[in-house]
Amino acid sequence: MSTPWQRWGWPLVKLVLAAMLLAAVGWQFTRDLRKLNLDDLAWRPHWLALSALLYLVFLGSSCWYWRRLLRHFGADAPAHAVTRAYFVSQLGKYVPGKAWALLLRGGMVRGPRLRFGLAILTSFYEVMTTMAAGALVAAIAFAIEPPVVRGWEIAPVLLGVILLGVCGVPLLPTVFNRVAARLATKVSMAEAGPLPTIDFVTLLQGLAISACGWCVLGVSVWSGLAAVLSEPPPLDVSVGLRCLGAIGLAYVGGFLAVFMPAGVAAREIVLLELLAFAGPEAGPEAPIAAAVLLMRLAWTGAEILLAGALYPWRAAVAQET
């Protein structure tokens, strides 16, 4: 028999949380739109739509790896449940504190055969693997195609290596398995028996899958530039590496800015500097600044639309079965 909290308390909490997420996203949309001067842009909406689509493909690669992790730990969650939980939980990034997205994801995918603790543990490993891969590809891209930046005390390639160390150390099997073993003694994360351990093969698989996703996101950045710049740079190897390095460094740096919702401001500041090669010098009204802001709006809008489409999926599947 369900308790009053289960009937009314938890649904109310989820409703309030959803309202907070939508309010945070709406506030960010309004704030960014006020900075744009659309009259100065060469408007090509099809390129912006492609940028948003490629961004979802990037997220999909991480979602795929998360399901592989769940299966590695013996939790063969349905693909639709994993996909729904992953993409809906992305809206948690727009609330200060990165833990909200993980808590939402774990709460949505938990069930009789998947404990909440295990869902959180694998989500954390997936996120850190994605960030480590982003720092890795940024460092490689900048080593091949060094960017010209002004006033940076640390070279971008070195910064990428530093971010790789910050994100990569917790992923090492010797580190992660020890932490997971301690958590397993305090929180029930498996039905019975010890948890499987992470090995280097699993880590390398995650880095490879995520690196492919980052390459797609680099093309997404170029597509966003092509959407608004009057003379966008051609998509060749050099430009592709610059876009890849820029978004890798900016995204991971924004992620590590823990108290900034979805890396707001931190990501844009880095992108404005590293994408300056594509247009005139960055400024509040410059086309390159507008491109960066429009990309964020397009990506966020794509996240909201997909999350809204997937959220009722659980009820629809339940009715079919």
Phi and psi restraints in degrees (value plus and minus 20) as a CYANA .aco file:
   2 SER   PHI     -96.0   -56.0
   2 SER   PSI     127.3   167.3
   3 THR   PHI    -105.8   -65.8
   3 THR   PSI     143.8   183.8
   4 PRO   PHI     -77.2   -37.2
   4 PRO   PSI     -53.8   -13.8
   5 TRP   PHI     -83.8   -43.8
   5 TRP   PSI     -63.1   -23.1
   6 GLN   PHI     -85.5   -45.5
   6 GLN   PSI     -55.2   -15.2
   7 ARG   PHI     -98.0   -58.0
   7 ARG   PSI     -60.0   -20.0
   8 TRP   PHI    -142.2  -102.2
   8 TRP   PSI     -58.6   -18.6
   9 GLY   PHI     -85.5   -45.5
   9 GLY   PSI     -76.6   -36.6
  10 TRP   PHI     -84.7   -44.7
  10 TRP   PSI     -63.4   -23.4
  11 PRO   PHI     -78.1   -38.1
  11 PRO   PSI     -56.4   -16.4
  12 LEU   PHI     -87.3   -47.3
  12 LEU   PSI     -60.6   -20.6
  13 VAL   PHI     -80.7   -40.7
  13 VAL   PSI     -64.1   -24.1
  14 LYS   PHI     -83.6   -43.6
  14 LYS   PSI     -57.1   -17.1
  15 LEU   PHI     -86.2   -46.2
  15 LEU   PSI     -63.9   -23.9
  16 VAL   PHI     -84.1   -44.1
  16 VAL   PSI     -62.1   -22.1
  17 LEU   PHI     -83.1   -43.1
  17 LEU   PSI     -62.5   -22.5
  18 ALA   PHI     -81.4   -41.4
  18 ALA   PSI     -60.4   -20.4
  19 ALA   PHI     -84.4   -44.4
  19 ALA   PSI     -59.4   -19.4
  20 MET   PHI     -83.6   -43.6
  20 MET   PSI     -61.9   -21.9
  21 LEU   PHI     -82.8   -42.8
  21 LEU   PSI     -67.2   -27.2
  22 LEU   PHI     -84.0   -44.0
  22 LEU   PSI     -58.5   -18.5
  23 ALA   PHI     -84.8   -44.8
  23 ALA   PSI     -61.3   -21.3
  24 ALA   PHI     -84.9   -44.9
  24 ALA   PSI     -63.3   -23.3
  25 VAL   PHI     -84.3   -44.3
  25 VAL   PSI     -64.6   -24.6
  26 GLY   PHI     -81.8   -41.8
  26 GLY   PSI     -60.6   -20.6
  27 TRP   PHI     -82.0   -42.0
  27 TRP   PSI     -62.0   -22.0
  28 GLN   PHI     -86.8   -46.8
  28 GLN   PSI     -59.5   -19.5
  29 PHE   PHI     -78.7   -38.7
  29 PHE   PSI     -69.4   -29.4
  30 THR   PHI     -81.9   -41.9
  30 THR   PSI     -63.0   -23.0
  31 ARG   PHI     -82.8   -42.8
  31 ARG   PSI     -61.8   -21.8
  32 ASP   PHI     -93.6   -53.6
  32 ASP   PSI     -58.4   -18.4
  33 LEU   PHI     -83.0   -43.0
  33 LEU   PSI     -52.6   -12.6
  34 ARG   PHI     -86.1   -46.1
  34 ARG   PSI     -39.4     0.6
  35 LYS   PHI    -106.0   -66.0
  35 LYS   PSI     -30.0    10.0
  36 LEU   PHI    -114.1   -74.1
  36 LEU   PSI     122.1   162.1
  37 ASN   PHI    -136.7   -96.7
  37 ASN   PSI      70.7   110.7
  38 LEU   PHI     -85.2   -45.2
  38 LEU   PSI     -38.8     1.2
  39 ASP   PHI     -88.8   -48.8
  39 ASP   PSI     -42.0    -2.0
  40 ASP   PHI    -110.5   -70.5
  40 ASP   PSI     -18.0    22.0
  41 LEU   PHI    -121.9   -81.9
  41 LEU   PSI     127.3   167.3
  42 ALA   PHI    -108.1   -68.1
  42 ALA   PSI      75.0   115.0
  43 TRP   PHI     -98.4   -58.4
  43 TRP   PSI      95.5   135.5
  44 ARG   PHI    -149.3  -109.3
  44 ARG   PSI      64.0   104.0
  45 PRO   PHI     -83.1   -43.1
  45 PRO   PSI     -46.3    -6.3
  46 HIS   PHI     -86.1   -46.1
  46 HIS   PSI     -53.7   -13.7
  47 TRP   PHI     -90.8   -50.8
  47 TRP   PSI     -55.0   -15.0
  48 LEU   PHI     -87.9   -47.9
  48 LEU   PSI     -59.0   -19.0
  49 ALA   PHI     -83.7   -43.7
  49 ALA   PSI     -59.8   -19.8
  50 LEU   PHI     -84.5   -44.5
  50 LEU   PSI     -59.1   -19.1
  51 SER   PHI     -79.5   -39.5
  51 SER   PSI     -63.3   -23.3
  52 ALA   PHI     -85.4   -45.4
  52 ALA   PSI     -60.8   -20.8
  53 LEU   PHI     -84.2   -44.2
  53 LEU   PSI     -63.6   -23.6
  54 LEU   PHI     -85.6   -45.6
  54 LEU   PSI     -51.8   -11.8
  55 TYR   PHI     -83.3   -43.3
  55 TYR   PSI     -60.9   -20.9
  56 LEU   PHI     -87.0   -47.0
  56 LEU   PSI     -54.0   -14.0
  57 VAL   PHI     -83.7   -43.7
  57 VAL   PSI     -61.0   -21.0
  58 PHE   PHI     -78.1   -38.1
  58 PHE   PSI     -67.4   -27.4
  59 LEU   PHI     -83.2   -43.2
  59 LEU   PSI     -56.7   -16.7
  60 GLY   PHI     -81.8   -41.8
  60 GLY   PSI     -53.8   -13.8
  61 SER   PHI     -83.9   -43.9
  61 SER   PSI     -59.3   -19.3
  62 SER   PHI     -89.5   -49.5
  62 SER   PSI     -57.2   -17.2
  63 CYS   PHI     -81.3   -41.3
  63 CYS   PSI     -62.1   -22.1
  64 TRP   PHI     -81.5   -41.5
  64 TRP   PSI     -64.0   -24.0
  65 TYR   PHI     -85.9   -45.9
  65 TYR   PSI     -57.6   -17.6
  66 TRP   PHI     -79.8   -39.8
  66 TRP   PSI     -62.8   -22.8
  67 ARG   PHI     -84.3   -44.3
  67 ARG   PSI     -58.1   -18.1
  68 ARG   PHI     -81.5   -41.5
  68 ARG   PSI     -59.0   -19.0
  69 LEU   PHI     -83.9   -43.9
  69 LEU   PSI     -64.1   -24.1
  70 LEU   PHI     -79.3   -39.3
  70 LEU   PSI     -63.0   -23.0
  71 ARG   PHI     -86.9   -46.9
  71 ARG   PSI     -55.0   -15.0
  72 HIS   PHI     -81.1   -41.1
  72 HIS   PSI     -55.6   -15.6
  73 PHE   PHI    -109.6   -69.6
  73 PHE   PSI      -9.3    30.7
  74 GLY   PHI      64.9   104.9
  74 GLY   PSI      -9.2    30.8
  75 ALA   PHI    -128.6   -88.6
  75 ALA   PSI      72.2   112.2
  76 ASP   PHI    -106.1   -66.1
  76 ASP   PSI      52.3    92.3
  77 ALA   PHI     -91.3   -51.3
  77 ALA   PSI     125.6   165.6
  78 PRO   PHI     -78.0   -38.0
  78 PRO   PSI     125.0   165.0
  79 ALA   PHI     -79.7   -39.7
  79 ALA   PSI     -59.2   -19.2
  80 HIS   PHI     -87.3   -47.3
  80 HIS   PSI     -55.1   -15.1
  81 ALA   PHI     -89.5   -49.5
  81 ALA   PSI     -61.0   -21.0
  82 VAL   PHI     -85.9   -45.9
  82 VAL   PSI     -64.7   -24.7
  83 THR   PHI     -82.8   -42.8
  83 THR   PSI     -65.7   -25.7
  84 ARG   PHI     -80.7   -40.7
  84 ARG   PSI     -68.7   -28.7
  85 ALA   PHI     -83.2   -43.2
  85 ALA   PSI     -60.1   -20.1
  86 TYR   PHI     -85.7   -45.7
  86 TYR   PSI     -71.4   -31.4
  87 PHE   PHI     -95.4   -55.4
  87 PHE   PSI     -54.7   -14.7
  88 VAL   PHI     -86.8   -46.8
  88 VAL   PSI     -58.9   -18.9
  89 SER   PHI     -88.4   -48.4
  89 SER   PSI     -35.3     4.7
  90 GLN   PHI     -80.4   -40.4
  90 GLN   PSI     -46.8    -6.8
  91 LEU   PHI     -86.5   -46.5
  91 LEU   PSI     -38.7     1.3
  92 GLY   PHI     -86.0   -46.0
  92 GLY   PSI     -34.7     5.3
  93 LYS   PHI     -86.3   -46.3
  93 LYS   PSI     -41.3    -1.3
  94 TYR   PHI    -109.2   -69.2
  94 TYR   PSI     -11.8    28.2
  95 VAL   PHI    -129.9   -89.9
  95 VAL   PSI     115.1   155.1
  96 PRO   PHI     -73.6   -33.6
  96 PRO   PSI     114.8   154.8
  97 GLY   PHI      77.9   117.9
  97 GLY   PSI      97.3   137.3
  98 LYS   PHI     -92.4   -52.4
  98 LYS   PSI     -33.3     6.7
  99 ALA   PHI     -88.9   -48.9
  99 ALA   PSI     -42.0    -2.0
 100 TRP   PHI     -79.4   -39.4
 100 TRP   PSI     -62.6   -22.6
 101 ALA   PHI     -82.6   -42.6
 101 ALA   PSI     -61.7   -21.7
 102 LEU   PHI     -87.0   -47.0
 102 LEU   PSI     -60.8   -20.8
 103 LEU   PHI     -85.0   -45.0
 103 LEU   PSI     -61.3   -21.3
 104 LEU   PHI     -83.3   -43.3
 104 LEU   PSI     -63.9   -23.9
 105 ARG   PHI     -83.7   -43.7
 105 ARG   PSI     -66.6   -26.6
 106 GLY   PHI     -83.1   -43.1
 106 GLY   PSI     -59.9   -19.9
 107 GLY   PHI     -87.8   -47.8
 107 GLY   PSI     -52.4   -12.4
 108 MET   PHI     -99.4   -59.4
 108 MET   PSI     -46.2    -6.2
 109 VAL   PHI    -121.7   -81.7
 109 VAL   PSI     -29.8    10.2
 110 ARG   PHI     -82.9   -42.9
 110 ARG   PSI     131.8   171.8
 111 GLY   PHI    -190.9  -150.9
 111 GLY   PSI    -193.4  -153.4
 112 PRO   PHI     -77.6   -37.6
 112 PRO   PSI     -51.2   -11.2
 113 ARG   PHI    -127.3   -87.3
 113 ARG   PSI     -12.1    27.9
 114 LEU   PHI    -163.4  -123.4
 114 LEU   PSI      86.2   126.2
 115 ARG   PHI     -94.2   -54.2
 115 ARG   PSI     133.3   173.3
 116 PHE   PHI     -79.6   -39.6
 116 PHE   PSI     -62.4   -22.4
 117 GLY   PHI     -82.0   -42.0
 117 GLY   PSI     -60.7   -20.7
 118 LEU   PHI     -88.3   -48.3
 118 LEU   PSI     -57.7   -17.7
 119 ALA   PHI     -81.8   -41.8
 119 ALA   PSI     -61.3   -21.3
 120 ILE   PHI     -88.5   -48.5
 120 ILE   PSI     -62.5   -22.5
 121 LEU   PHI     -81.3   -41.3
 121 LEU   PSI     -68.4   -28.4
 122 THR   PHI     -89.0   -49.0
 122 THR   PSI     -53.6   -13.6
 123 SER   PHI     -83.8   -43.8
 123 SER   PSI     -63.4   -23.4
 124 PHE   PHI     -80.4   -40.4
 124 PHE   PSI     -64.1   -24.1
 125 TYR   PHI     -85.4   -45.4
 125 TYR   PSI     -59.3   -19.3
 126 GLU   PHI     -83.7   -43.7
 126 GLU   PSI     -65.6   -25.6
 127 VAL   PHI     -81.9   -41.9
 127 VAL   PSI     -66.7   -26.7
 128 MET   PHI     -87.3   -47.3
 128 MET   PSI     -53.7   -13.7
 129 THR   PHI     -85.1   -45.1
 129 THR   PSI     -63.5   -23.5
 130 THR   PHI     -81.1   -41.1
 130 THR   PSI     -63.3   -23.3
 131 MET   PHI     -87.9   -47.9
 131 MET   PSI     -60.2   -20.2
 132 ALA   PHI     -83.1   -43.1
 132 ALA   PSI     -60.6   -20.6
 133 ALA   PHI     -84.3   -44.3
 133 ALA   PSI     -58.1   -18.1
 134 GLY   PHI     -83.1   -43.1
 134 GLY   PSI     -63.8   -23.8
 135 ALA   PHI     -85.4   -45.4
 135 ALA   PSI     -57.1   -17.1
 136 LEU   PHI     -84.9   -44.9
 136 LEU   PSI     -68.6   -28.6
 137 VAL   PHI     -87.4   -47.4
 137 VAL   PSI     -52.1   -12.1
 138 ALA   PHI     -85.4   -45.4
 138 ALA   PSI     -64.9   -24.9
 139 ALA   PHI     -82.6   -42.6
 139 ALA   PSI     -62.4   -22.4
 140 ILE   PHI     -85.6   -45.6
 140 ILE   PSI     -64.6   -24.6
 141 ALA   PHI     -81.3   -41.3
 141 ALA   PSI     -62.8   -22.8
 142 PHE   PHI     -93.3   -53.3
 142 PHE   PSI     -47.3    -7.3
 143 ALA   PHI     -88.2   -48.2
 143 ALA   PSI     -55.1   -15.1
 144 ILE   PHI    -100.8   -60.8
 144 ILE   PSI     -62.1   -22.1
 145 GLU   PHI    -148.2  -108.2
 145 GLU   PSI      60.8   100.8
 146 PRO   PHI     -81.9   -41.9
 146 PRO   PSI     111.1   151.1
 147 PRO   PHI    -102.7   -62.7
 147 PRO   PSI     138.9   178.9
 148 VAL   PHI    -121.1   -81.1
 148 VAL   PSI      91.8   131.8
 149 VAL   PHI    -145.0  -105.0
 149 VAL   PSI     135.0   175.0
 150 ARG   PHI    -133.8   -93.8
 150 ARG   PSI     109.3   149.3
 151 GLY   PHI      60.3   100.3
 151 GLY   PSI      -8.9    31.1
 152 TRP   PHI    -109.7   -69.7
 152 TRP   PSI     105.4   145.4
 153 GLU   PHI     -97.6   -57.6
 153 GLU   PSI     -43.2    -3.2
 154 ILE   PHI    -135.8   -95.8
 154 ILE   PSI     110.4   150.4
 155 ALA   PHI     -83.2   -43.2
 155 ALA   PSI     122.0   162.0
 156 PRO   PHI     -74.5   -34.5
 156 PRO   PSI     -58.3   -18.3
 157 VAL   PHI     -85.1   -45.1
 157 VAL   PSI     -58.9   -18.9
 158 LEU   PHI     -89.3   -49.3
 158 LEU   PSI     -58.4   -18.4
 159 LEU   PHI     -82.6   -42.6
 159 LEU   PSI     -58.9   -18.9
 160 GLY   PHI     -82.2   -42.2
 160 GLY   PSI     -59.9   -19.9
 161 VAL   PHI     -85.1   -45.1
 161 VAL   PSI     -60.0   -20.0
 162 ILE   PHI     -83.5   -43.5
 162 ILE   PSI     -65.8   -25.8
 163 LEU   PHI     -84.2   -44.2
 163 LEU   PSI     -54.7   -14.7
 164 LEU   PHI     -82.4   -42.4
 164 LEU   PSI     -60.7   -20.7
 165 GLY   PHI     -85.2   -45.2
 165 GLY   PSI     -62.8   -22.8
 166 VAL   PHI     -82.0   -42.0
 166 VAL   PSI     -64.7   -24.7
 167 CYS   PHI    -102.8   -62.8
 167 CYS   PSI     -46.9    -6.9
 168 GLY   PHI    -105.8   -65.8
 168 GLY   PSI     -50.7   -10.7
 169 VAL   PHI     -78.0   -38.0
 169 VAL   PSI     -65.3   -25.3
 170 PRO   PHI     -83.5   -43.5
 170 PRO   PSI     -36.3     3.7
 171 LEU   PHI    -105.7   -65.7
 171 LEU   PSI     -37.4     2.6
 172 LEU   PHI     -78.7   -38.7
 172 LEU   PSI     113.5   153.5
 173 PRO   PHI     -72.1   -32.1
 173 PRO   PSI     -61.1   -21.1
 174 THR   PHI     -83.7   -43.7
 174 THR   PSI     -51.3   -11.3
 175 VAL   PHI    -103.9   -63.9
 175 VAL   PSI     -72.6   -32.6
 176 PHE   PHI     -85.1   -45.1
 176 PHE   PSI     -63.2   -23.2
 177 ASN   PHI     -83.8   -43.8
 177 ASN   PSI     -55.9   -15.9
 178 ARG   PHI     -87.0   -47.0
 178 ARG   PSI     -62.9   -22.9
 179 VAL   PHI     -84.8   -44.8
 179 VAL   PSI     -64.1   -24.1
 180 ALA   PHI     -82.3   -42.3
 180 ALA   PSI     -58.7   -18.7
 181 ALA   PHI     -84.1   -44.1
 181 ALA   PSI     -59.7   -19.7
 182 ARG   PHI     -87.4   -47.4
 182 ARG   PSI     -60.6   -20.6
 183 LEU   PHI     -85.3   -45.3
 183 LEU   PSI     -55.7   -15.7
 184 ALA   PHI     -85.3   -45.3
 184 ALA   PSI     -46.6    -6.6
 185 THR   PHI     -97.0   -57.0
 185 THR   PSI     -38.1     1.9
 186 LYS   PHI    -124.4   -84.4
 186 LYS   PSI     -51.5   -11.5
 187 VAL   PHI    -145.2  -105.2
 187 VAL   PSI     112.3   152.3
 188 SER   PHI     -92.8   -52.8
 188 SER   PSI      89.4   129.4
 189 MET   PHI    -134.7   -94.7
 189 MET   PSI     -24.3    15.7
 190 ALA   PHI    -162.2  -122.2
 190 ALA   PSI     135.0   175.0
 191 GLU   PHI     -82.8   -42.8
 191 GLU   PSI     -66.1   -26.1
 192 ALA   PHI    -181.9  -141.9
 192 ALA   PSI     133.8   173.8
 193 GLY   PHI      58.4    98.4
 193 GLY   PSI     148.8   188.8
 194 PRO   PHI     -91.9   -51.9
 194 PRO   PSI     134.4   174.4
 195 LEU   PHI     -92.7   -52.7
 195 LEU   PSI     126.1   166.1
 196 PRO   PHI     -83.5   -43.5
 196 PRO   PSI     134.6   174.6
 197 THR   PHI    -120.2   -80.2
 197 THR   PSI     135.0   175.0
 198 ILE   PHI    -101.2   -61.2
 198 ILE   PSI     113.3   153.3
 199 ASP   PHI    -136.5   -96.5
 199 ASP   PSI     155.1   195.1
 200 PHE   PHI     -87.2   -47.2
 200 PHE   PSI     -48.2    -8.2
 201 VAL   PHI     -83.7   -43.7
 201 VAL   PSI     -65.2   -25.2
 202 THR   PHI     -82.8   -42.8
 202 THR   PSI     -60.6   -20.6
 203 LEU   PHI     -85.2   -45.2
 203 LEU   PSI     -65.7   -25.7
 204 LEU   PHI     -85.2   -45.2
 204 LEU   PSI     -56.0   -16.0
 205 GLN   PHI     -80.3   -40.3
 205 GLN   PSI     -64.8   -24.8
 206 GLY   PHI     -83.6   -43.6
 206 GLY   PSI     -62.6   -22.6
 207 LEU   PHI     -84.0   -44.0
 207 LEU   PSI     -59.2   -19.2
 208 ALA   PHI     -87.4   -47.4
 208 ALA   PSI     -65.9   -25.9
 209 ILE   PHI     -81.9   -41.9
 209 ILE   PSI     -65.8   -25.8
 210 SER   PHI     -87.2   -47.2
 210 SER   PSI     -56.5   -16.5
 211 ALA   PHI     -82.4   -42.4
 211 ALA   PSI     -58.6   -18.6
 212 CYS   PHI     -82.7   -42.7
 212 CYS   PSI     -61.1   -21.1
 213 GLY   PHI     -82.4   -42.4
 213 GLY   PSI     -59.5   -19.5
 214 TRP   PHI     -85.0   -45.0
 214 TRP   PSI     -56.6   -16.6
 215 CYS   PHI     -82.4   -42.4
 215 CYS   PSI     -59.5   -19.5
 216 VAL   PHI     -83.1   -43.1
 216 VAL   PSI     -60.6   -20.6
 217 LEU   PHI     -86.2   -46.2
 217 LEU   PSI     -53.1   -13.1
 218 GLY   PHI     -81.4   -41.4
 218 GLY   PSI     -61.3   -21.3
 219 VAL   PHI     -85.6   -45.6
 219 VAL   PSI     -54.8   -14.8
 220 SER   PHI     -81.4   -41.4
 220 SER   PSI     -59.1   -19.1
 221 VAL   PHI     -83.9   -43.9
 221 VAL   PSI     -65.6   -25.6
 222 TRP   PHI     -80.2   -40.2
 222 TRP   PSI     -61.4   -21.4
 223 SER   PHI     -81.2   -41.2
 223 SER   PSI     -58.5   -18.5
 224 GLY   PHI     -84.5   -44.5
 224 GLY   PSI     -58.2   -18.2
 225 LEU   PHI     -85.5   -45.5
 225 LEU   PSI     -62.7   -22.7
 226 ALA   PHI     -84.6   -44.6
 226 ALA   PSI     -40.8    -0.8
 227 ALA   PHI     -92.0   -52.0
 227 ALA   PSI     -45.2    -5.2
 228 VAL   PHI    -150.8  -110.8
 228 VAL   PSI     -42.2    -2.2
 229 LEU   PHI     -97.5   -57.5
 229 LEU   PSI     118.9   158.9
 230 SER   PHI     -86.3   -46.3
 230 SER   PSI     -54.6   -14.6
 231 GLU   PHI    -151.8  -111.8
 231 GLU   PSI      57.9    97.9
 232 PRO   PHI     -87.7   -47.7
 232 PRO   PSI     129.1   169.1
 233 PRO   PHI     -89.3   -49.3
 233 PRO   PSI     128.9   168.9
 234 PRO   PHI     -87.2   -47.2
 234 PRO   PSI     128.1   168.1
 235 LEU   PHI    -103.6   -63.6
 235 LEU   PSI      67.2   107.2
 236 ASP   PHI    -134.4   -94.4
 236 ASP   PSI    -193.8  -153.8
 237 VAL   PHI     -82.0   -42.0
 237 VAL   PSI     -62.9   -22.9
 238 SER   PHI     -82.7   -42.7
 238 SER   PSI     -70.0   -30.0
 239 VAL   PHI     -85.9   -45.9
 239 VAL   PSI     -59.9   -19.9
 240 GLY   PHI     -80.1   -40.1
 240 GLY   PSI     -62.3   -22.3
 241 LEU   PHI     -85.4   -45.4
 241 LEU   PSI     -59.4   -19.4
 242 ARG   PHI     -85.0   -45.0
 242 ARG   PSI     -62.7   -22.7
 243 CYS   PHI     -86.2   -46.2
 243 CYS   PSI     -60.9   -20.9
 244 LEU   PHI     -83.3   -43.3
 244 LEU   PSI     -67.6   -27.6
 245 GLY   PHI     -83.1   -43.1
 245 GLY   PSI     -59.6   -19.6
 246 ALA   PHI     -83.4   -43.4
 246 ALA   PSI     -68.1   -28.1
 247 ILE   PHI     -93.1   -53.1
 247 ILE   PSI     -53.8   -13.8
 248 GLY   PHI     -82.4   -42.4
 248 GLY   PSI     -68.6   -28.6
 249 LEU   PHI     -87.4   -47.4
 249 LEU   PSI     -62.6   -22.6
 250 ALA   PHI     -87.6   -47.6
 250 ALA   PSI     -63.1   -23.1
 251 TYR   PHI     -87.1   -47.1
 251 TYR   PSI     -66.7   -26.7
 252 VAL   PHI     -87.1   -47.1
 252 VAL   PSI     -60.4   -20.4
 253 GLY   PHI     -82.1   -42.1
 253 GLY   PSI     -60.1   -20.1
 254 GLY   PHI     -85.6   -45.6
 254 GLY   PSI     -56.2   -16.2
 255 PHE   PHI     -83.3   -43.3
 255 PHE   PSI     -61.0   -21.0
 256 LEU   PHI     -94.9   -54.9
 256 LEU   PSI     -32.6     7.4
 257 ALA   PHI     -99.8   -59.8
 257 ALA   PSI      59.7    99.7
 258 VAL   PHI     -76.0   -36.0
 258 VAL   PSI     -59.2   -19.2
 259 PHE   PHI    -110.3   -70.3
 259 PHE   PSI     -15.4    24.6
 260 MET   PHI    -120.2   -80.2
 260 MET   PSI      96.5   136.5
 261 PRO   PHI     -76.5   -36.5
 261 PRO   PSI     101.3   141.3
 262 ALA   PHI      35.6    75.6
 262 ALA   PSI       7.1    47.1
 263 GLY   PHI      48.5    88.5
 263 GLY   PSI       3.0    43.0
 264 VAL   PHI     -75.5   -35.5
 264 VAL   PSI     118.9   158.9
 265 ALA   PHI      57.7    97.7
 265 ALA   PSI     -72.8   -32.8
 266 ALA   PHI     -80.4   -40.4
 266 ALA   PSI     -65.2   -25.2
 267 ARG   PHI     -85.6   -45.6
 267 ARG   PSI     -63.1   -23.1
 268 GLU   PHI     -85.3   -45.3
 268 GLU   PSI     -58.4   -18.4
 269 ILE   PHI     -81.7   -41.7
 269 ILE   PSI     -64.2   -24.2
 270 VAL   PHI     -87.0   -47.0
 270 VAL   PSI     -63.5   -23.5
 271 LEU   PHI     -84.1   -44.1
 271 LEU   PSI     -59.3   -19.3
 272 LEU   PHI     -78.5   -38.5
 272 LEU   PSI     -57.5   -17.5
 273 GLU   PHI     -97.4   -57.4
 273 GLU   PSI     -65.2   -25.2
 274 LEU   PHI     -98.8   -58.8
 274 LEU   PSI     -39.2     0.8
 275 LEU   PHI    -120.0   -80.0
 275 LEU   PSI     -11.8    28.2
 276 ALA   PHI     -81.2   -41.2
 276 ALA   PSI     -44.0    -4.0
 277 PHE   PHI     -82.2   -42.2
 277 PHE   PSI     -42.9    -2.9
 278 ALA   PHI    -101.6   -61.6
 278 ALA   PSI     -30.5     9.5
 279 GLY   PHI    -181.6  -141.6
 279 GLY   PSI    -181.1  -141.1
 280 PRO   PHI     -88.3   -48.3
 280 PRO   PSI     151.6   191.6
 281 GLU   PHI     -78.0   -38.0
 281 GLU   PSI     116.7   156.7
 282 ALA   PHI     -85.7   -45.7
 282 ALA   PSI     122.3   162.3
 283 GLY   PHI    -180.2  -140.2
 283 GLY   PSI     152.8   192.8
 284 PRO   PHI     -76.1   -36.1
 284 PRO   PSI     -52.3   -12.3
 285 GLU   PHI    -130.9   -90.9
 285 GLU   PSI     -12.1    27.9
 286 ALA   PHI     -92.0   -52.0
 286 ALA   PSI     128.5   168.5
 287 PRO   PHI     -77.8   -37.8
 287 PRO   PSI     -53.8   -13.8
 288 ILE   PHI     -86.2   -46.2
 288 ILE   PSI     -55.3   -15.3
 289 ALA   PHI     -88.5   -48.5
 289 ALA   PSI     -60.3   -20.3
 290 ALA   PHI     -83.4   -43.4
 290 ALA   PSI     -58.0   -18.0
 291 ALA   PHI     -82.6   -42.6
 291 ALA   PSI     -62.7   -22.7
 292 VAL   PHI     -83.4   -43.4
 292 VAL   PSI     -64.5   -24.5
 293 LEU   PHI     -87.8   -47.8
 293 LEU   PSI     -60.8   -20.8
 294 LEU   PHI     -86.1   -46.1
 294 LEU   PSI     -54.3   -14.3
 295 MET   PHI     -81.6   -41.6
 295 MET   PSI     -65.0   -25.0
 296 ARG   PHI     -82.7   -42.7
 296 ARG   PSI     -62.0   -22.0
 297 LEU   PHI     -83.4   -43.4
 297 LEU   PSI     -62.5   -22.5
 298 ALA   PHI     -85.5   -45.5
 298 ALA   PSI     -62.3   -22.3
 299 TRP   PHI     -86.6   -46.6
 299 TRP   PSI     -62.9   -22.9
 300 THR   PHI     -85.7   -45.7
 300 THR   PSI     -62.2   -22.2
 301 GLY   PHI     -80.8   -40.8
 301 GLY   PSI     -59.7   -19.7
 302 ALA   PHI     -83.7   -43.7
 302 ALA   PSI     -60.3   -20.3
 303 GLU   PHI     -81.9   -41.9
 303 GLU   PSI     -63.9   -23.9
 304 ILE   PHI     -85.6   -45.6
 304 ILE   PSI     -64.8   -24.8
 305 LEU   PHI     -82.6   -42.6
 305 LEU   PSI     -64.6   -24.6
 306 LEU   PHI     -88.8   -48.8
 306 LEU   PSI     -60.0   -20.0
 307 ALA   PHI     -82.9   -42.9
 307 ALA   PSI     -61.1   -21.1
 308 GLY   PHI     -84.1   -44.1
 308 GLY   PSI     -54.8   -14.8
 309 ALA   PHI     -93.5   -53.5
 309 ALA   PSI     -52.9   -12.9
 310 LEU   PHI    -106.4   -66.4
 310 LEU   PSI     -44.4    -4.4
 311 TYR   PHI     -77.7   -37.7
 311 TYR   PSI     -63.1   -23.1
 312 PRO   PHI     -97.2   -57.2
 312 PRO   PSI     -19.7    20.3
 313 TRP   PHI     -80.3   -40.3
 313 TRP   PSI     -58.1   -18.1
 314 ARG   PHI     -81.5   -41.5
 314 ARG   PSI     -64.4   -24.4
 315 ALA   PHI     -85.3   -45.3
 315 ALA   PSI     -59.0   -19.0
 316 ALA   PHI     -85.6   -45.6
 316 ALA   PSI     -60.9   -20.9
 317 VAL   PHI     -87.3   -47.3
 317 VAL   PSI     -59.2   -19.2
 318 ALA   PHI     -82.9   -42.9
 318 ALA   PSI     -59.2   -19.2
 319 GLN   PHI     -87.4   -47.4
 319 GLN   PSI     -55.9   -15.9
 320 GLU   PHI     -89.5   -49.5
 320 GLU   PSI     -54.0   -14.0
